Amino acid sequence: MAQEQLVGGWDDYINVFLKADDVKSQNDEYVCIKIEEVVFDDKKNLRLTLERVPDKFLFDLNKTNLDFIKSKGIKHPKEIVGKRLKFRKVTVTNPTSKKEVEGLRIDAIN
């Protein structure tokens, strides 16, 4: 007999992505507590789960942030778990809307 999957409340399915507005200072630190692979439109991407007590955020790595992590000598994606990350705000062009928006770049890894 198949087990029935129980569906939780709406709050169980709300994910909060880290946004530029969440970063108040370049000194704010976020600890990476998880990394996972996600797939959108048949394209693989890496997603970090970050914690800044008491909050948790999701952060998808773009090529610029991925290259920064690799440049810091992190040889395997799982090595980022447990590291403290700092971010800086940048102005970027949204690829869909072609409008300039505030984005985040990883600025330091400890």
BAVEXZA-26186 format. One record per residue: residue number from 1; residue in three letters; x, y negated, z negated of N, C-alpha, C in turn. Coordinates in Angstrom, 2 decimals, padded with zeros to 5 digits. Each point is the difference from the previous one (the first is absolute). Layout:
BEGIN
+-----+------+---------+---------+---------+---------+---------+---------+---------+---------+---------+
|  nr | rest |     nxx |     nyy |     nzz |    caxx |    cayy |    cazz |     cxx |     cyy |     czz |
+-----+------+---------+---------+---------+---------+---------+---------+---------+---------+---------+
| NUM |  ALA |       X |       Y |       Z |       X |       Y |       Z |       X |       Y |       Z |
...
+-----+------+---------+---------+---------+---------+---------+---------+---------+---------+---------+
//
This chain:
BEGIN
+-----+------+---------+---------+---------+---------+---------+---------+---------+---------+---------+
|  nr | rest |     nxx |     nyy |     nzz |    caxx |    cayy |    cazz |     cxx |     cyy |     czz |
+-----+------+---------+---------+---------+---------+---------+---------+---------+---------+---------+
|   1 |  MET |  000.83 |  001.17 |  000.00 | -000.83 | -001.17 |  000.00 |  000.89 | -001.26 |  000.00 |
|   2 |  ALA | -000.28 | -000.93 |  000.89 |  000.82 | -001.21 |  000.12 | -000.24 | -000.92 | -001.19 |
|   3 |  GLN |  001.07 | -000.66 | -000.42 | -000.15 | -000.96 | -001.09 | -000.54 | -001.30 |  000.56 |
|   4 |  GLU | -000.91 | -000.60 | -000.73 | -000.58 | -001.26 |  000.41 |  000.93 | -001.14 | -000.41 |
|   5 |  GLN |  000.31 | -000.88 |  000.95 |  000.82 | -001.16 | -000.30 | -000.89 | -001.08 | -000.60 |
|   6 |  LEU |  000.36 | -000.48 | -001.17 | -000.77 | -001.06 | -000.63 |  000.51 | -001.35 |  000.47 |
|   7 |  VAL | -000.89 | -000.87 |  000.33 |  000.36 | -001.34 |  000.44 | -000.08 | -000.92 | -001.21 |
|   8 |  GLY |  001.08 | -000.75 | -000.23 |  000.04 | -000.90 | -001.13 | -000.74 | -001.29 |  000.29 |
|   9 |  GLY |  000.10 | -000.93 | -000.93 | -000.63 | -001.31 |  000.18 |  000.77 | -000.83 |  001.02 |
|  10 |  TRP | -000.57 | -001.12 |  000.41 |  000.62 | -000.86 |  001.01 |  001.40 | -000.42 | -000.40 |
|  11 |  ASP |  000.21 | -000.28 | -001.28 |  001.31 | -000.46 | -000.46 |  001.10 |  001.03 |  000.21 |
|  12 |  ASP | -000.38 |  001.29 |  000.13 |  001.00 |  001.05 |  000.25 |  000.57 | -000.10 |  001.41 |
|  13 |  TYR | -000.61 | -000.79 |  000.86 |  000.42 | -000.05 |  001.40 |  000.46 | -001.39 |  000.42 |
|  14 |  ILE |  000.18 | -000.87 | -000.95 |  000.48 | -001.35 |  000.29 |  001.51 | -000.01 | -000.19 |
|  15 |  ASN |  000.71 | -000.29 |  001.07 |  001.45 | -000.11 | -000.06 |  000.38 | -001.46 |  000.15 |
|  16 |  VAL |  000.89 | -000.45 | -000.83 |  000.43 | -001.38 |  000.04 |  001.39 | -000.05 |  000.63 |
|  17 |  PHE |  000.06 | -000.63 |  001.17 |  001.28 | -000.17 |  000.66 |  000.68 | -001.26 | -000.52 |
|  18 |  LEU |  001.31 |  000.07 | -000.18 |  000.77 | -001.15 | -000.46 | -000.05 | -001.08 |  001.08 |
|  19 |  LYS | -000.39 | -001.21 | -000.41 | -000.09 | -001.13 |  000.91 |  000.92 | -001.11 | -000.48 |
|  20 |  ALA |  000.30 | -000.93 |  000.89 |  000.88 | -001.11 | -000.36 | -000.54 | -000.76 | -001.22 |
|  21 |  ASP | -001.31 | -000.14 | -000.11 | -000.60 | -000.70 | -001.14 |  000.27 |  000.69 | -001.34 |
|  22 |  ASP |  000.25 |  001.32 |  000.05 |  000.26 |  000.75 | -001.23 |  001.39 | -000.28 | -000.56 |
|  23 |  VAL |  000.92 | -000.40 |  000.87 |  001.39 | -000.24 | -000.42 |  000.10 | -001.47 | -000.40 |
|  24 |  LYS |  000.15 | -000.23 | -001.29 |  000.04 | -001.36 | -000.53 |  001.40 | -000.60 |  000.04 |
|  25 |  SER |  001.02 |  000.87 | -000.03 |  001.39 | -000.46 | -000.05 |  000.89 |  001.07 |  000.63 |
|  26 |  GLN |  001.14 | -000.43 |  000.53 |  000.95 |  000.98 |  000.55 |  000.64 |  000.84 | -001.11 |
|  27 |  ASN | -000.27 | -000.35 | -001.25 |  000.51 |  000.79 | -001.13 | -000.97 |  001.10 | -000.42 |
|  28 |  ASP | -001.22 |  000.01 |  000.56 | -000.96 |  001.05 | -000.32 |  000.55 |  001.34 |  000.46 |
|  29 |  GLU | -000.03 |  001.00 | -000.89 |  000.49 |  001.34 |  000.35 | -001.16 |  000.98 |  000.06 |
|  30 |  TYR |  000.07 |  000.87 |  000.99 | -001.00 |  001.05 |  000.20 |  000.74 |  001.32 |  000.06 |
|  31 |  VAL | -000.41 |  000.95 | -000.83 |  000.65 |  001.31 | -000.03 | -000.71 |  000.93 |  000.98 |
|  32 |  CYS |  000.78 |  000.64 |  000.86 | -000.57 |  000.97 |  000.93 | -000.25 |  001.30 | -000.77 |
|  33 |  ILE | -001.26 |  000.40 | -000.08 | -000.34 |  001.22 | -000.74 | -000.38 |  001.16 |  000.92 |
|  34 |  LYS | -000.14 | -000.30 |  001.31 | -000.39 |  001.07 |  000.94 |  000.28 | -000.47 |  001.42 |
|  35 |  ILE |  000.36 |  000.96 |  000.86 |  000.10 | -000.27 |  001.44 | -000.74 |  001.11 |  000.71 |
|  36 |  GLU | -000.72 | -000.36 |  001.05 | -000.74 |  001.01 |  000.75 | -000.05 | -000.39 |  001.47 |
|  37 |  GLU | -000.23 |  001.00 |  000.82 | -000.15 | -000.23 |  001.43 | -001.49 | -000.19 |  000.30 |
|  38 |  VAL | -000.30 | -001.02 |  000.79 | -001.36 | -000.24 |  000.45 |  000.03 | -000.05 |  001.53 |
|  39 |  VAL | -001.13 |  000.33 |  000.61 | -000.09 |  000.02 |  001.46 | -001.16 | -000.88 |  000.45 |
|  40 |  PHE |  000.30 | -000.93 |  000.89 | -001.01 | -000.86 |  000.61 |  000.19 |  000.07 |  001.51 |
|  41 |  ASP | -001.06 |  000.30 |  000.72 |  000.07 |  000.06 |  001.47 |  001.18 |  000.87 |  000.45 |
|  42 |  ASP |  000.15 |  001.15 | -000.64 |  001.06 |  000.97 |  000.32 |  001.41 | -000.53 | -000.24 |
|  43 |  LYS |  000.15 | -001.07 | -000.74 |  001.32 | -000.55 | -000.34 |  000.25 |  000.21 | -001.48 |
|  44 |  LYS |  001.16 |  000.59 | -000.31 |  000.37 |  000.21 | -001.40 |  000.56 | -001.27 | -000.60 |
|  45 |  ASN | -000.30 | -000.19 | -001.28 |  000.51 | -001.15 | -000.73 |  000.24 |  000.43 | -001.45 |
|  46 |  LEU |  000.81 | -000.75 | -000.71 |  000.24 |  000.28 | -001.41 | -000.71 | -001.04 | -000.85 |
|  47 |  ARG | -000.64 |  000.48 | -001.06 | -000.73 | -000.85 | -000.92 |  000.57 |  000.17 | -001.41 |
|  48 |  LEU |  000.30 | -001.11 | -000.63 |  000.47 |  000.01 | -001.38 | -001.16 | -000.30 | -000.94 |
|  49 |  THR |  000.00 |  000.64 | -001.15 | -000.87 | -000.41 | -001.09 |  000.91 | -000.71 | -000.99 |
|  50 |  LEU | -000.32 | -001.26 | -000.27 |  000.82 | -000.84 | -000.87 | -000.76 | -000.30 | -001.28 |
|  51 |  GLU |  000.74 | -000.16 | -001.07 | -000.63 | -000.32 | -001.29 |  000.68 | -001.23 | -000.59 |
|  52 |  ARG | -000.84 | -000.90 | -000.44 |  000.42 | -001.14 | -000.82 | -001.04 | -000.05 | -001.11 |
|  53 |  VAL |  000.35 |  000.59 | -001.13 | -000.94 |  000.26 | -001.08 | -000.84 | -001.25 | -000.27 |
|  54 |  PRO | -001.30 |  000.13 | -000.04 | -000.80 |  001.22 |  000.01 | -000.51 |  000.37 |  001.40 |
|  55 |  ASP |  000.47 | -000.68 |  001.05 | -000.59 |  000.18 |  001.32 |  000.80 |  000.95 |  000.88 |
|  56 |  LYS | -000.71 |  000.62 |  000.95 |  000.62 |  000.83 |  001.02 | -000.41 | -000.53 |  001.36 |
|  57 |  PHE |  000.93 |  000.05 |  000.94 | -000.24 | -000.50 |  001.34 |  000.53 |  001.00 |  001.02 |
|  58 |  LEU | -000.56 | -000.05 |  001.20 |  000.51 |  000.77 |  001.13 |  000.75 | -000.97 |  000.90 |
|  59 |  PHE |  001.06 |  000.51 |  000.65 |  000.79 | -000.84 |  000.90 |  000.50 |  000.87 |  001.14 |
|  60 |  ASP | -000.50 | -000.27 |  001.21 |  000.45 |  000.74 |  001.18 |  001.28 | -000.63 |  000.52 |
|  61 |  LEU |  000.97 |  000.86 |  000.30 |  001.29 | -000.49 |  000.48 | -000.04 | -000.27 |  001.49 |
|  62 |  ASN |  000.34 | -001.23 |  000.39 |  000.18 | -000.29 |  001.41 |  001.48 |  000.23 |  000.35 |
|  63 |  LYS |  000.36 | -000.16 |  001.24 |  001.37 |  000.29 |  000.43 |  001.03 | -000.87 | -000.72 |
|  64 |  THR | -000.32 | -001.27 | -000.19 |  000.94 | -000.92 | -000.67 |  000.28 |  000.47 | -001.42 |
|  65 |  ASN | -001.05 |  000.33 | -000.76 |  000.19 |  000.44 | -001.39 |  000.66 |  001.38 | -000.05 |
|  66 |  LEU | -000.34 |  000.87 |  000.93 |  000.62 |  001.33 |  000.07 |  001.49 | -000.14 |  000.27 |
|  67 |  ASP |  000.37 | -000.85 |  000.94 |  001.42 | -000.23 |  000.31 |  000.74 | -000.58 | -001.19 |
|  68 |  PHE | -000.65 | -000.89 | -000.76 |  000.63 | -000.58 | -001.18 |  000.30 |  001.09 | -001.03 |
|  69 |  ILE | -000.96 |  000.88 | -000.23 |  000.20 |  001.09 | -000.96 |  001.18 |  000.86 |  000.43 |
|  70 |  LYS |  000.03 |  000.39 |  001.26 |  001.10 |  000.83 |  000.50 |  001.34 | -000.72 | -000.12 |
|  71 |  SER |  000.02 | -001.31 |  000.23 |  001.24 | -000.77 | -000.08 |  000.57 | -000.05 | -001.41 |
|  72 |  LYS | -000.83 |  000.29 | -000.98 |  000.44 |  000.01 | -001.40 |  000.55 |  001.36 | -000.43 |
|  73 |  GLY |  000.20 |  000.89 |  000.97 |  000.61 |  001.30 | -000.30 | -000.95 |  001.06 | -000.47 |
|  74 |  ILE | -001.28 | -000.23 |  000.11 | -000.98 |  001.01 | -000.38 | -000.13 |  000.95 |  001.18 |
|  75 |  LYS |  000.49 |  001.22 | -000.18 |  000.13 |  000.95 |  001.11 | -001.28 |  000.77 |  000.32 |
|  76 |  HIS | -000.85 |  000.19 | -001.00 | -001.23 |  000.77 |  000.20 | -001.16 | -000.78 | -000.61 |
|  77 |  PRO | -001.15 | -000.01 |  000.65 | -001.14 | -000.79 | -000.51 | -000.34 |  000.26 | -001.47 |
|  78 |  LYS |  000.11 |  001.24 | -000.46 | -000.38 |  000.31 | -001.39 |  000.92 | -000.68 | -001.02 |
|  79 |  GLU |  001.19 | -000.46 |  000.45 |  000.93 | -000.67 | -000.91 | -000.50 | -001.37 | -000.44 |
|  80 |  ILE | -001.01 | -000.54 |  000.67 | -000.54 | -001.31 | -000.38 | -000.87 |  000.09 | -001.25 |
|  81 |  VAL | -000.51 |  001.19 | -000.29 | -000.85 |  000.19 | -001.19 |  000.84 | -000.27 | -001.25 |
|  82 |  GLY | -000.54 | -000.83 | -000.88 |  000.70 | -000.37 | -001.23 |  000.78 | -001.29 |  000.13 |
|  83 |  LYS |  000.16 | -000.50 |  001.21 |  000.74 | -001.25 |  000.22 | -000.90 | -001.20 | -000.24 |
|  84 |  ARG |  000.63 | -001.11 | -000.41 | -000.70 | -001.27 | -000.21 |  000.21 | -000.87 |  001.23 |
|  85 |  LEU | -001.09 | -000.49 |  000.58 |  000.05 | -000.81 |  001.20 | -000.43 | -001.43 | -000.30 |
|  86 |  LYS |  000.66 | -000.94 |  000.65 | -000.40 | -001.41 | -000.04 | -000.34 | -000.41 |  001.42 |
|  87 |  PHE | -000.92 | -000.94 |  000.14 | -000.47 | -000.43 |  001.31 |  000.16 | -001.50 |  000.17 |
|  88 |  ARG |  000.11 | -000.43 |  001.25 | -000.06 | -001.42 |  000.34 | -001.10 | -000.18 |  001.04 |
|  89 |  LYS | -000.60 | -001.16 | -000.03 | -001.07 | -000.31 |  000.94 |  000.59 | -000.53 |  001.30 |
|  90 |  VAL | -000.59 |  000.40 |  001.11 |  000.43 | -000.46 |  001.32 | -001.24 | -000.31 |  000.84 |
|  91 |  THR |  000.18 | -000.80 |  001.02 | -001.08 | -000.25 |  000.95 |  000.22 |  000.92 |  001.19 |
|  92 |  VAL | -001.03 |  000.79 |  000.32 |  000.09 |  000.96 |  001.10 | -001.21 | -000.18 |  000.92 |
|  93 |  THR |  000.09 |  000.54 |  001.19 | -001.12 | -000.03 |  000.93 | -000.75 |  001.31 | -000.08 |
|  94 |  ASN | -001.29 | -000.06 | -000.30 | -000.84 |  001.19 | -000.04 | -000.10 |  000.54 |  001.43 |
|  95 |  PRO |  000.39 |  001.28 |  000.21 |  000.00 |  000.54 |  001.36 | -001.39 |  000.10 |  000.62 |
|  96 |  THR | -001.02 |  000.10 | -000.81 | -001.36 |  000.11 |  000.53 | -000.60 | -001.37 |  000.33 |
|  97 |  SER |  000.06 | -000.91 | -000.97 | -000.65 | -001.31 |  000.18 |  000.93 | -001.02 |  000.65 |
|  98 |  LYS |  001.30 |  000.29 |  000.01 |  001.01 | -000.93 |  000.54 |  000.09 | -001.29 | -000.81 |
|  99 |  LYS | -000.54 |  000.00 | -001.21 |  000.07 | -001.17 | -000.88 |  001.14 |  000.17 | -000.99 |
| 100 |  GLU |  000.55 | -001.12 | -000.45 |  001.04 |  000.05 | -001.02 | -000.65 |  000.23 | -001.36 |
| 101 |  VAL |  000.57 |  000.95 | -000.74 | -000.50 |  000.35 | -001.33 |  001.19 |  000.17 | -000.93 |
| 102 |  GLU | -000.27 | -000.02 | -001.30 |  001.06 |  000.25 | -000.98 |  000.19 |  001.50 | -000.14 |
| 103 |  GLY |  001.24 |  000.42 |  000.04 |  000.32 |  001.41 | -000.17 |  001.06 |  000.15 | -001.08 |
| 104 |  LEU |  000.40 |  001.27 | -000.22 |  000.98 |  000.30 | -001.03 |  001.18 |  000.76 |  000.59 |
| 105 |  ARG |  001.19 | -000.36 | -000.44 |  001.21 |  000.75 |  000.34 |  000.64 |  000.45 | -001.32 |
| 106 |  ILE |  000.47 |  001.23 |  000.00 |  000.74 |  000.47 | -001.17 |  001.29 | -000.80 | -000.04 |
| 107 |  ASP |  000.28 | -000.58 | -001.17 |  001.13 | -000.89 | -000.16 |  001.13 |  000.61 | -000.82 |
| 108 |  ALA | -000.36 |  000.95 | -000.88 |  001.00 |  000.64 | -000.86 | -000.52 |  001.34 | -000.46 |
| 109 |  ILE |  000.93 |  000.94 | -000.19 | -000.32 |  001.33 | -000.52 |  000.98 |  000.30 | -001.11 |
| 110 |  ASN | -000.51 |  000.34 | -001.18 |  000.85 |  000.34 | -001.14 | -000.36 |  001.36 | -000.54 |
+-----+------+---------+---------+---------+---------+---------+---------+---------+---------+---------+
//
